Amino acid sequence: MELSIALERPCYFPGDVLRCMIKVRKLSDAAVPADASSEQLQLLYECSGTERVDPSWVGRLYRPEVTATKDNKRLVRSIYSTGQVPLLEHDGNQALGQGRDIMVRCRCRLPNKLPPSYRGNAVRFLYQVQVQGKLTLSPNPQQQQQQPISCQAQCSFVVWPL
């Protein structure tokens, strides 16, 4: 399975509506067992923004209201997230045939108060859209085992100052 995301535009202002097109494609039936009777496709969408701060540059003055996690000498905190929103749950026989594409349009409104994108040494504000796909193959009723196939795609975007 292959996922791809195409944003309507690469740059947005705070409060804008972010629109994107998500394409799902099943590459081949080679991974599908012959006894699989049905498929279930699930897509989860998340739009988020993070702040990454190097505490050695910022020092004692930096006191975030939200707790930050540590990642490679940087403190990382979420400044915006839609959470994982289910986009599509398709259940049935051959939900996604080989070479057949499923196109899903989605949109979300960015908050009115967002810091602009910035990539500095001390502070970085990064924004991205992430989609996770999960294809579960259900075998014949005699068998209880399911074999999930997972993949994800992400796309960064820029937030401009007002």
Legacy VTK file of the C-alpha trace (Angstrom):
# vtk DataFile Version 3.0
C-alpha trace
ASCII
DATASET POLYDATA
POINTS 162 float
0.000 0.000 0.000
1.241 3.484 -0.822
0.031 6.810 0.592
0.696 10.293 -0.754
-0.408 13.777 0.327
-0.727 16.822 -1.929
-1.416 20.175 -0.282
-3.449 22.788 -2.128
-0.658 25.323 -1.475
2.639 25.204 0.427
2.065 28.328 2.604
-0.794 29.401 4.871
-1.725 32.211 7.260
-3.088 31.567 10.771
-6.847 31.001 10.508
-6.672 29.740 6.893
-8.313 26.517 5.774
-5.714 23.882 4.900
-6.910 21.639 2.068
-5.193 18.497 0.878
-5.728 15.481 -1.353
-4.751 12.047 -0.072
-4.162 9.217 -2.519
-4.139 5.548 -1.487
-2.851 2.888 -3.873
-2.388 -0.828 -3.422
0.857 -1.776 -5.124
0.358 -5.494 -5.734
-1.599 -8.512 -4.638
1.637 -10.398 -3.892
1.367 -9.684 -0.146
-2.275 -10.770 -0.051
-2.804 -14.434 0.752
-5.070 -16.374 -1.576
-7.412 -17.304 1.281
-8.096 -13.679 2.316
-11.831 -13.124 2.035
-12.159 -9.391 2.782
-10.169 -6.239 3.385
-10.685 -3.338 5.754
-9.015 0.009 5.001
-8.657 2.706 7.667
-7.122 6.197 7.212
-6.206 8.500 10.118
-5.410 12.190 9.527
-3.514 14.586 11.799
-2.432 18.189 11.342
0.056 19.439 13.932
2.626 22.047 14.839
5.616 21.711 17.164
8.069 24.025 18.860
11.657 22.765 19.193
13.889 24.707 21.595
17.577 24.274 22.363
17.762 24.916 26.143
21.493 25.695 26.013
20.684 28.802 23.899
17.489 29.916 25.602
18.504 29.231 29.214
16.428 29.900 32.301
14.062 32.406 30.683
12.202 29.720 28.737
9.210 28.544 30.796
6.617 26.844 28.562
3.088 26.420 29.896
2.872 22.959 28.324
5.357 20.303 29.379
7.981 19.538 26.787
9.640 16.225 25.915
13.354 15.937 25.204
14.519 14.877 21.730
18.203 15.077 20.682
19.153 17.925 23.048
16.024 19.895 22.140
12.840 20.401 24.092
9.804 19.608 21.929
6.247 20.672 22.712
3.050 20.552 20.719
1.578 23.969 19.936
-1.294 22.702 17.792
-2.802 19.336 16.924
-6.086 18.104 15.509
-5.484 14.687 17.032
-5.884 11.599 14.905
-9.123 12.027 12.978
-10.560 8.998 11.137
-10.930 9.909 7.463
-12.026 6.673 5.896
-13.106 3.259 7.070
-13.858 1.041 4.107
-14.941 -2.521 4.815
-15.776 -5.116 2.238
-14.502 -7.443 -0.416
-11.589 -5.976 -2.345
-11.795 -2.525 -0.745
-8.674 -1.545 -2.638
-7.999 -3.414 -5.859
-4.528 -3.672 -7.365
-3.600 -0.485 -9.237
-6.846 1.216 -8.180
-6.530 4.566 -6.433
-8.747 5.945 -3.704
-8.696 9.743 -3.513
-9.803 11.494 -0.316
-10.101 15.265 0.119
-9.778 16.708 3.591
-9.553 20.115 5.158
-9.035 21.695 8.543
-8.914 25.268 9.784
-5.671 26.435 11.363
-5.981 28.305 14.681
-6.003 32.115 14.553
-3.037 32.370 16.924
-0.066 30.427 15.554
3.583 31.459 15.547
5.046 31.630 12.033
7.284 28.849 10.752
10.893 29.446 11.702
14.087 27.357 11.494
16.679 28.915 13.759
19.453 27.553 15.946
17.677 28.178 19.248
14.001 27.847 18.296
12.114 26.117 15.498
8.396 26.150 14.709
7.440 23.307 12.347
4.039 22.321 10.919
2.999 19.128 9.154
0.118 16.969 7.941
0.398 13.245 8.628
-1.770 10.383 7.345
-1.607 6.796 8.575
-3.174 3.960 6.619
-3.934 0.464 7.819
-5.129 -2.341 5.559
-6.352 -5.392 7.466
-6.813 -8.632 5.574
-9.429 -10.922 7.064
-8.917 -14.595 6.265
-11.702 -17.109 5.801
-14.012 -17.589 8.797
-12.196 -20.826 9.688
-9.025 -18.843 10.479
-8.850 -16.230 13.272
-5.589 -14.483 12.331
-5.558 -11.029 10.685
-2.570 -9.543 8.886
-2.402 -5.697 9.012
-0.388 -3.712 6.481
0.489 -0.197 7.706
2.095 2.836 6.118
2.204 6.571 6.657
2.900 9.771 4.751
3.649 13.277 5.934
3.941 16.671 4.312
5.323 19.887 5.825
3.811 23.320 5.272
4.764 26.891 6.134
2.761 29.302 8.301
3.380 32.966 7.468
3.002 35.814 9.994
-0.025 38.087 9.766
LINES 1 163
162 0 1 2 3 4 5 6 7 8 9 10 11 12 13 14 15 16 17 18 19 20 21 22 23 24 25 26 27 28 29 30 31 32 33 34 35 36 37 38 39 40 41 42 43 44 45 46 47 48 49 50 51 52 53 54 55 56 57 58 59 60 61 62 63 64 65 66 67 68 69 70 71 72 73 74 75 76 77 78 79 80 81 82 83 84 85 86 87 88 89 90 91 92 93 94 95 96 97 98 99 100 101 102 103 104 105 106 107 108 109 110 111 112 113 114 115 116 117 118 119 120 121 122 123 124 125 126 127 128 129 130 131 132 133 134 135 136 137 138 139 140 141 142 143 144 145 146 147 148 149 150 151 152 153 154 155 156 157 158 159 160 161
